[in-house]
Amino acid sequence: MPSETRSFAIQGRSDVVVAGSQGRRFAVRHGFDVRRATELAIVVSELASNIVKHGVRGEIRLLWNSETGEIAVEAHDVGPPIHDMQLAMTDGYDDRGPIDPALILRRGGLGTGLGAVARLADRLEYREEEGGGKVLTAWFVAR
């Protein structure tokens, strides 16, 4: 059961910056050291950025669980599902295969974001929601 929740609507680039900054503050307030709080902020920013790039609309939710000492970062969005999650977490790939180097600048990323999320979080889960949309959840434990 979460003992504190914060939510941030994500519609544009400025929302990405705000959510990342607030994620860091949230983690520090709940006992995370600066390094771990910064890693959480990077994940929040990456997931929020993906909502802006690939989703129609979405939100980031931060959930503190005092019983487990974990923060869950949930990225909810209405948009196309991730075709192949394992592939999408591979650096230089999207959810359908290798990213064409000629398209990297146009697509706004190198294809390393979800892999970084998986490396920084203690665990990562993906699920599709009934009626459309998806949720990516990354869990962090203070170290």
Backbone torsions as a table, in degrees:
resi	resn	phi	psi	omega
1	MET	NA	123.1	176.9
2	PRO	-65.5	140.3	176.5
3	SER	-102.9	-8.6	171.7
4	GLU	-156.1	139.1	179.3
5	THR	-133.8	138.3	171.9
6	ARG	-127.3	142.9	179.8
7	SER	-129.4	145.3	179.8
8	PHE	-135.3	119.2	174.4
9	ALA	-67.8	137.5	-179.6
10	ILE	-118.6	112.9	179.2
11	GLN	-128.2	-21.9	-177.6
12	GLY	-154.4	178.6	-176.0
13	ARG	-58.6	-37.4	-179.2
14	SER	-64.5	-31.4	177.5
15	ASP	-66.6	-31.8	178.2
16	VAL	-62.7	-45.6	-178.9
17	VAL	-64.2	-46.3	-179.4
18	VAL	-62.2	-47.2	-178.0
19	ALA	-62.0	-42.5	178.7
20	GLY	-61.7	-46.3	179.5
21	SER	-63.1	-44.8	179.4
22	GLN	-67.7	-33.0	176.2
23	GLY	-62.4	-42.6	178.3
24	ARG	-62.1	-46.8	179.1
25	ARG	-61.1	-41.8	179.8
26	PHE	-59.6	-45.6	-178.9
27	ALA	-65.5	-44.4	179.4
28	VAL	-61.8	-42.7	179.9
29	ARG	-60.2	-27.5	-178.9
30	HIS	-101.7	23.6	170.3
31	GLY	91.4	6.7	177.8
32	PHE	-77.8	141.0	176.3
33	ASP	-72.8	168.6	-173.3
34	VAL	-58.6	-41.9	-178.8
35	ARG	-63.4	-48.2	-178.0
36	ARG	-67.5	-36.8	177.0
37	ALA	-64.1	-36.6	178.4
38	THR	-69.0	-39.0	175.8
39	GLU	-61.5	-41.7	177.1
40	LEU	-62.4	-41.8	179.3
41	ALA	-62.4	-38.3	177.5
42	ILE	-62.0	-44.0	179.7
43	VAL	-64.8	-44.6	177.4
44	VAL	-57.6	-47.1	-179.1
45	SER	-62.6	-41.9	-179.8
46	GLU	-65.4	-45.8	-179.8
47	LEU	-66.7	-39.1	176.9
48	ALA	-65.4	-40.7	178.2
49	SER	-61.8	-39.2	177.8
50	ASN	-65.4	-34.5	176.2
51	ILE	-62.5	-44.3	-179.8
52	VAL	-64.4	-42.8	-176.2
53	LYS	-74.5	-40.9	-167.5
54	HIS	-117.6	-16.4	-176.7
55	GLY	-99.2	174.0	175.7
56	VAL	-90.0	-45.7	175.5
57	ARG	-161.1	164.1	-179.9
58	GLY	-174.5	-172.8	178.3
59	GLU	-153.6	154.3	173.1
60	ILE	-107.6	132.6	175.0
61	ARG	-119.4	134.4	174.6
62	LEU	-109.7	125.6	-177.5
63	LEU	-125.0	116.0	178.1
64	TRP	-92.8	128.4	176.4
65	ASN	-114.3	104.7	-176.4
66	SER	-68.0	-25.2	179.8
67	GLU	-69.8	-38.8	-177.4
68	THR	-101.8	-13.3	-176.7
69	GLY	72.3	24.2	-177.7
70	GLU	-109.4	150.5	166.7
71	ILE	-114.2	128.5	173.5
72	ALA	-100.6	130.4	173.9
73	VAL	-105.4	112.6	-179.9
74	GLU	-107.8	127.1	174.7
75	ALA	-108.7	109.6	179.4
76	HIS	-103.2	131.8	173.2
77	ASP	-148.9	154.4	173.4
78	VAL	-100.9	117.1	-177.6
79	GLY	173.9	-175.8	-177.1
80	PRO	-65.0	147.5	177.4
81	PRO	-69.7	162.4	173.8
82	ILE	-81.5	118.6	-175.3
83	HIS	-62.3	-48.1	-177.8
84	ASP	-141.6	101.2	-174.7
85	MET	-62.9	-43.0	179.9
86	GLN	-59.9	-44.0	178.7
87	LEU	-64.9	-42.6	-178.7
88	ALA	-63.8	-24.5	178.7
89	MET	-87.4	-0.6	178.4
90	THR	-87.7	125.4	-178.4
91	ASP	-58.1	133.1	179.7
92	GLY	87.2	6.4	-178.8
93	TYR	-124.7	157.1	165.5
94	ASP	-109.9	-162.9	-175.2
95	ASP	-78.3	3.2	179.9
96	ARG	-123.9	-8.0	178.4
97	GLY	149.0	-168.4	-178.4
98	PRO	-60.5	142.5	178.0
99	ILE	-84.1	129.3	177.8
100	ASP	-65.7	121.9	-179.1
101	PRO	-55.1	-29.2	179.7
102	ALA	-68.6	-18.3	-177.8
103	LEU	-100.0	-5.2	-173.5
104	ILE	-57.7	-47.2	-178.6
105	LEU	-66.1	-40.5	-178.7
106	ARG	-67.1	-34.7	-176.3
107	ARG	-83.6	-10.8	174.6
108	GLY	78.4	26.3	177.9
109	GLY	-177.8	163.4	-177.7
110	LEU	-92.1	-8.5	-176.4
111	GLY	82.5	30.8	178.9
112	THR	-114.7	-2.2	-171.3
113	GLY	-64.3	-53.2	-178.1
114	LEU	-67.7	-31.9	174.3
115	GLY	-63.5	-41.3	177.6
116	ALA	-64.5	-41.4	177.3
117	VAL	-57.7	-47.3	-179.1
118	ALA	-63.6	-36.7	-179.4
119	ARG	-73.1	-34.4	-176.3
120	LEU	-83.6	-33.4	-177.7
121	ALA	-80.5	157.1	175.1
122	ASP	-74.2	-32.0	171.5
123	ARG	-158.6	159.2	-175.1
124	LEU	-138.4	137.2	179.6
125	GLU	-133.8	144.0	176.8
126	TYR	-125.5	135.4	173.8
127	ARG	-147.0	147.7	174.4
128	GLU	-92.7	143.4	-179.0
129	GLU	-98.1	148.8	176.1
130	GLU	-60.6	137.6	179.1
131	GLY	83.8	7.2	178.5
132	GLY	104.9	157.5	-179.2
133	GLY	95.0	174.3	-177.5
134	LYS	-152.6	163.6	177.6
135	VAL	-135.1	127.9	169.8
136	LEU	-109.4	128.2	178.9
137	THR	-122.2	127.0	177.0
138	ALA	-116.3	127.8	-179.6
139	TRP	-103.7	141.7	178.7
140	PHE	-129.7	135.5	173.6
141	VAL	-115.6	136.3	176.0
142	ALA	-62.2	137.9	-179.4
143	ARG	-111.3	NA	NA
